[in-house]
Amino acid sequence: MMNTLDKATIGSNCQIVKINGEKPIKRRLMDMGLIPGTIVFVHKLAPLGDPMEIRVKNTEITLRKADAQNIIIQTIAED
C-alpha cells in the first residue's frame, strides 16, 4: 500500500518509493539519506504529532510532518 511518510504508524517499517517537492526540498531530504529504495523505521512522534522521528540506516532523523508529506512510501508487511 502506497502512502506518505507522515501517515505511517509508529513501529512500522517502510520503503521509500519517491521523493516529491521542489528541488531544494528533495535535495535536502536526499542528503539526509532519504532516497528511493531505502528502508525507514518510524520510531516515535512528538506528543502533538509533529515532528516525527525515524530511523534510517542506524541514524535517527527528526522530520517535520510538512517534509514527511513529500516522501511516498510503501509499508513493509510484518512476517
PyRosetta script that sets phi, psi and omega in degrees:
from pyrosetta import init, pose_from_sequence

init()
pose = pose_from_sequence("MMNTLDKATIGSNCQIVKINGEKPIKRRLMDMGLIPGTIVFVHKLAPLGDPMEIRVKNTEITLRKADAQNIIIQTIAED")
pose.set_psi(1, 129.3)
pose.set_omega(1, -179.3)
pose.set_phi(2, -93.3)
pose.set_psi(2, 142.0)
pose.set_omega(2, -178.9)
pose.set_phi(3, -158.9)
pose.set_psi(3, -175.5)
pose.set_omega(3, 173.2)
pose.set_phi(4, -104.0)
pose.set_psi(4, 156.4)
pose.set_omega(4, -174.6)
pose.set_phi(5, -61.5)
pose.set_psi(5, -31.2)
pose.set_omega(5, -179.3)
pose.set_phi(6, -65.8)
pose.set_psi(6, -16.8)
pose.set_omega(6, 179.9)
pose.set_phi(7, -98.8)
pose.set_psi(7, -0.4)
pose.set_omega(7, -179.9)
pose.set_phi(8, -69.9)
pose.set_psi(8, 148.4)
pose.set_omega(8, -179.0)
pose.set_phi(9, -90.5)
pose.set_psi(9, 154.9)
pose.set_omega(9, 178.3)
pose.set_phi(10, -61.4)
pose.set_psi(10, 135.5)
pose.set_omega(10, 178.4)
pose.set_phi(11, 88.3)
pose.set_psi(11, 2.5)
pose.set_omega(11, -178.5)
pose.set_phi(12, -93.9)
pose.set_psi(12, 147.9)
pose.set_omega(12, 172.7)
pose.set_phi(13, -99.6)
pose.set_psi(13, 135.1)
pose.set_omega(13, -177.3)
pose.set_phi(14, -135.8)
pose.set_psi(14, 152.6)
pose.set_omega(14, 174.5)
pose.set_phi(15, -112.0)
pose.set_psi(15, 131.6)
pose.set_omega(15, 179.1)
pose.set_phi(16, -73.5)
pose.set_psi(16, 128.0)
pose.set_omega(16, -180.0)
pose.set_phi(17, -99.8)
pose.set_psi(17, -43.0)
pose.set_omega(17, -174.9)
pose.set_phi(18, -157.5)
pose.set_psi(18, 150.7)
pose.set_omega(18, 173.8)
pose.set_phi(19, -112.5)
pose.set_psi(19, 123.6)
pose.set_omega(19, 177.4)
pose.set_phi(20, -102.6)
pose.set_psi(20, 174.8)
pose.set_omega(20, 174.5)
pose.set_phi(21, 111.2)
pose.set_psi(21, 179.2)
pose.set_omega(21, 179.4)
pose.set_phi(22, -67.1)
pose.set_psi(22, 157.2)
pose.set_omega(22, -175.8)
pose.set_phi(23, -55.8)
pose.set_psi(23, -43.5)
pose.set_omega(23, 179.2)
pose.set_phi(24, -63.8)
pose.set_psi(24, -35.8)
pose.set_omega(24, 179.1)
pose.set_phi(25, -68.5)
pose.set_psi(25, -46.8)
pose.set_omega(25, 178.3)
pose.set_phi(26, -58.4)
pose.set_psi(26, -43.9)
pose.set_omega(26, -178.9)
pose.set_phi(27, -63.3)
pose.set_psi(27, -43.2)
pose.set_omega(27, -179.7)
pose.set_phi(28, -63.7)
pose.set_psi(28, -44.1)
pose.set_omega(28, 179.4)
pose.set_phi(29, -64.5)
pose.set_psi(29, -42.7)
pose.set_omega(29, 179.5)
pose.set_phi(30, -67.6)
pose.set_psi(30, -33.5)
pose.set_omega(30, 176.2)
pose.set_phi(31, -64.8)
pose.set_psi(31, -25.5)
pose.set_omega(31, 177.5)
pose.set_phi(32, -82.8)
pose.set_psi(32, 0.1)
pose.set_omega(32, 178.8)
pose.set_phi(33, 97.4)
pose.set_psi(33, 6.3)
pose.set_omega(33, -179.6)
pose.set_phi(34, -91.6)
pose.set_psi(34, 82.8)
pose.set_omega(34, -178.3)
pose.set_phi(35, -117.8)
pose.set_psi(35, 153.3)
pose.set_omega(35, 179.4)
pose.set_phi(36, -53.6)
pose.set_psi(36, 136.9)
pose.set_omega(36, -178.3)
pose.set_phi(37, 96.7)
pose.set_psi(37, -15.5)
pose.set_omega(37, -178.3)
pose.set_phi(38, -77.8)
pose.set_psi(38, 140.0)
pose.set_omega(38, 176.1)
pose.set_phi(39, -90.9)
pose.set_psi(39, 132.6)
pose.set_omega(39, 176.3)
pose.set_phi(40, -124.1)
pose.set_psi(40, 148.6)
pose.set_omega(40, 176.9)
pose.set_phi(41, -114.7)
pose.set_psi(41, 126.0)
pose.set_omega(41, 178.9)
pose.set_phi(42, -81.8)
pose.set_psi(42, 109.0)
pose.set_omega(42, -172.6)
pose.set_phi(43, -84.6)
pose.set_psi(43, -54.3)
pose.set_omega(43, -179.7)
pose.set_phi(44, -163.1)
pose.set_psi(44, 165.5)
pose.set_omega(44, 177.0)
pose.set_phi(45, -119.6)
pose.set_psi(45, 150.9)
pose.set_omega(45, 173.2)
pose.set_phi(46, -66.4)
pose.set_psi(46, 160.2)
pose.set_omega(46, -177.4)
pose.set_phi(47, -52.6)
pose.set_psi(47, -34.1)
pose.set_omega(47, 178.9)
pose.set_phi(48, -96.8)
pose.set_psi(48, 8.7)
pose.set_omega(48, 175.7)
pose.set_phi(49, 89.9)
pose.set_psi(49, -3.4)
pose.set_omega(49, -178.8)
pose.set_phi(50, -144.9)
pose.set_psi(50, 122.4)
pose.set_omega(50, 7.7)
pose.set_phi(51, -86.2)
pose.set_psi(51, -179.6)
pose.set_omega(51, 176.6)
pose.set_phi(52, -119.1)
pose.set_psi(52, 152.0)
pose.set_omega(52, 179.8)
pose.set_phi(53, -113.4)
pose.set_psi(53, 127.7)
pose.set_omega(53, 179.1)
pose.set_phi(54, -123.5)
pose.set_psi(54, 159.6)
pose.set_omega(54, 177.4)
pose.set_phi(55, -115.1)
pose.set_psi(55, 126.0)
pose.set_omega(55, 179.4)
pose.set_phi(56, -127.7)
pose.set_psi(56, 114.0)
pose.set_omega(56, 177.6)
pose.set_phi(57, 48.9)
pose.set_psi(57, 53.7)
pose.set_omega(57, 177.9)
pose.set_phi(58, 65.0)
pose.set_psi(58, 17.7)
pose.set_omega(58, 175.7)
pose.set_phi(59, -120.6)
pose.set_psi(59, 131.2)
pose.set_omega(59, 178.2)
pose.set_phi(60, -92.8)
pose.set_psi(60, 130.3)
pose.set_omega(60, -177.9)
pose.set_phi(61, -124.4)
pose.set_psi(61, 136.4)
pose.set_omega(61, 175.3)
pose.set_phi(62, -102.9)
pose.set_psi(62, 126.1)
pose.set_omega(62, -178.2)
pose.set_phi(63, -123.1)
pose.set_psi(63, 142.3)
pose.set_omega(63, 170.7)
pose.set_phi(64, -73.8)
pose.set_psi(64, 150.0)
pose.set_omega(64, 179.0)
pose.set_phi(65, -60.8)
pose.set_psi(65, -34.0)
pose.set_omega(65, 178.8)
pose.set_phi(66, -60.4)
pose.set_psi(66, -36.9)
pose.set_omega(66, 177.2)
pose.set_phi(67, -75.8)
pose.set_psi(67, -37.6)
pose.set_omega(67, 180.0)
pose.set_phi(68, -64.8)
pose.set_psi(68, -24.2)
pose.set_omega(68, 178.2)
pose.set_phi(69, -68.6)
pose.set_psi(69, -17.3)
pose.set_omega(69, 178.8)
pose.set_phi(70, -86.9)
pose.set_psi(70, -3.7)
pose.set_omega(70, -175.2)
pose.set_phi(71, -107.3)
pose.set_psi(71, 112.4)
pose.set_omega(71, 177.7)
pose.set_phi(72, -85.1)
pose.set_psi(72, 129.0)
pose.set_omega(72, -176.2)
pose.set_phi(73, -127.3)
pose.set_psi(73, 164.3)
pose.set_omega(73, 170.2)
pose.set_phi(74, -126.2)
pose.set_psi(74, 124.9)
pose.set_omega(74, -179.2)
pose.set_phi(75, -72.3)
pose.set_psi(75, 137.1)
pose.set_omega(75, 179.1)
pose.set_phi(76, -94.0)
pose.set_psi(76, 124.9)
pose.set_omega(76, -177.8)
pose.set_phi(77, -69.0)
pose.set_psi(77, 139.9)
pose.set_omega(77, 176.4)
pose.set_phi(78, -78.8)
pose.set_psi(78, 142.9)
pose.set_omega(78, 179.6)
pose.set_phi(79, -75.8)
pose.dump_pdb("model.pdb")
